Amino acid sequence: MDDYLALSLLIMGIAIGALLVIWGAMSLYFFLRKKHRAKKIQERIVVREEAERKYREEQENQKTNDK
């Protein structure tokens, strides 16, 4: 009977360990994906601000040329 108890505890320990490894891998994946998404959004903001700056400069130049 003690052999079955030891074997079942060993199997449960392996199963719990596997679940912890899977949980850790998923957490790391979601963290890295969130970080990558934030980087992409930041790049889009920089591009948009640059385009707005160029547009404002063009508008200023048109106003000065019209006068």
CNS distance restraints for C-alpha pairs under 8 A (distance, minus, plus):
assign (resid   1 and name CA) (resid   5 and name CA) 6.46 0.50 0.50
assign (resid   2 and name CA) (resid   6 and name CA) 6.11 0.50 0.50
assign (resid   3 and name CA) (resid   7 and name CA) 6.03 0.50 0.50
assign (resid   4 and name CA) (resid   8 and name CA) 5.98 0.50 0.50
assign (resid   5 and name CA) (resid   9 and name CA) 6.08 0.50 0.50
assign (resid   6 and name CA) (resid  10 and name CA) 6.08 0.50 0.50
assign (resid   7 and name CA) (resid  11 and name CA) 6.16 0.50 0.50
assign (resid   8 and name CA) (resid  12 and name CA) 6.07 0.50 0.50
assign (resid   9 and name CA) (resid  13 and name CA) 6.02 0.50 0.50
assign (resid  10 and name CA) (resid  14 and name CA) 6.22 0.50 0.50
assign (resid  11 and name CA) (resid  15 and name CA) 6.13 0.50 0.50
assign (resid  12 and name CA) (resid  16 and name CA) 6.06 0.50 0.50
assign (resid  13 and name CA) (resid  17 and name CA) 6.03 0.50 0.50
assign (resid  14 and name CA) (resid  18 and name CA) 6.10 0.50 0.50
assign (resid  15 and name CA) (resid  19 and name CA) 6.25 0.50 0.50
assign (resid  16 and name CA) (resid  20 and name CA) 6.22 0.50 0.50
assign (resid  17 and name CA) (resid  21 and name CA) 6.24 0.50 0.50
assign (resid  18 and name CA) (resid  22 and name CA) 6.20 0.50 0.50
assign (resid  19 and name CA) (resid  23 and name CA) 6.03 0.50 0.50
assign (resid  20 and name CA) (resid  24 and name CA) 6.06 0.50 0.50
assign (resid  21 and name CA) (resid  25 and name CA) 6.15 0.50 0.50
assign (resid  22 and name CA) (resid  26 and name CA) 6.17 0.50 0.50
assign (resid  23 and name CA) (resid  27 and name CA) 6.14 0.50 0.50
assign (resid  24 and name CA) (resid  28 and name CA) 6.16 0.50 0.50
assign (resid  25 and name CA) (resid  29 and name CA) 6.12 0.50 0.50
assign (resid  26 and name CA) (resid  30 and name CA) 6.18 0.50 0.50
assign (resid  27 and name CA) (resid  31 and name CA) 6.10 0.50 0.50
assign (resid  28 and name CA) (resid  32 and name CA) 6.12 0.50 0.50
assign (resid  29 and name CA) (resid  33 and name CA) 6.08 0.50 0.50
assign (resid  30 and name CA) (resid  34 and name CA) 6.05 0.50 0.50
assign (resid  31 and name CA) (resid  35 and name CA) 6.18 0.50 0.50
assign (resid  32 and name CA) (resid  36 and name CA) 6.06 0.50 0.50
assign (resid  33 and name CA) (resid  37 and name CA) 6.10 0.50 0.50
assign (resid  34 and name CA) (resid  38 and name CA) 6.18 0.50 0.50
assign (resid  35 and name CA) (resid  39 and name CA) 6.30 0.50 0.50
assign (resid  36 and name CA) (resid  40 and name CA) 6.32 0.50 0.50
assign (resid  37 and name CA) (resid  41 and name CA) 6.24 0.50 0.50
assign (resid  38 and name CA) (resid  42 and name CA) 6.17 0.50 0.50
assign (resid  39 and name CA) (resid  43 and name CA) 6.27 0.50 0.50
assign (resid  40 and name CA) (resid  44 and name CA) 6.32 0.50 0.50
assign (resid  41 and name CA) (resid  45 and name CA) 6.26 0.50 0.50
assign (resid  42 and name CA) (resid  46 and name CA) 6.37 0.50 0.50
assign (resid  43 and name CA) (resid  47 and name CA) 6.34 0.50 0.50
assign (resid  44 and name CA) (resid  48 and name CA) 6.07 0.50 0.50
assign (resid  45 and name CA) (resid  49 and name CA) 6.09 0.50 0.50
assign (resid  46 and name CA) (resid  50 and name CA) 6.20 0.50 0.50
assign (resid  47 and name CA) (resid  51 and name CA) 6.24 0.50 0.50
assign (resid  48 and name CA) (resid  52 and name CA) 6.16 0.50 0.50
assign (resid  49 and name CA) (resid  53 and name CA) 6.13 0.50 0.50
assign (resid  50 and name CA) (resid  54 and name CA) 6.28 0.50 0.50
assign (resid  51 and name CA) (resid  55 and name CA) 6.13 0.50 0.50
assign (resid  52 and name CA) (resid  56 and name CA) 6.16 0.50 0.50
assign (resid  53 and name CA) (resid  57 and name CA) 6.23 0.50 0.50
assign (resid  54 and name CA) (resid  58 and name CA) 6.21 0.50 0.50
assign (resid  55 and name CA) (resid  59 and name CA) 6.22 0.50 0.50
assign (resid  56 and name CA) (resid  60 and name CA) 6.13 0.50 0.50
assign (resid  57 and name CA) (resid  61 and name CA) 6.14 0.50 0.50
assign (resid  58 and name CA) (resid  62 and name CA) 6.14 0.50 0.50
assign (resid  59 and name CA) (resid  63 and name CA) 6.20 0.50 0.50
assign (resid  60 and name CA) (resid  64 and name CA) 6.27 0.50 0.50
assign (resid  61 and name CA) (resid  65 and name CA) 6.06 0.50 0.50
assign (resid  62 and name CA) (resid  66 and name CA) 6.03 0.50 0.50
assign (resid  63 and name CA) (resid  67 and name CA) 6.52 0.50 0.50
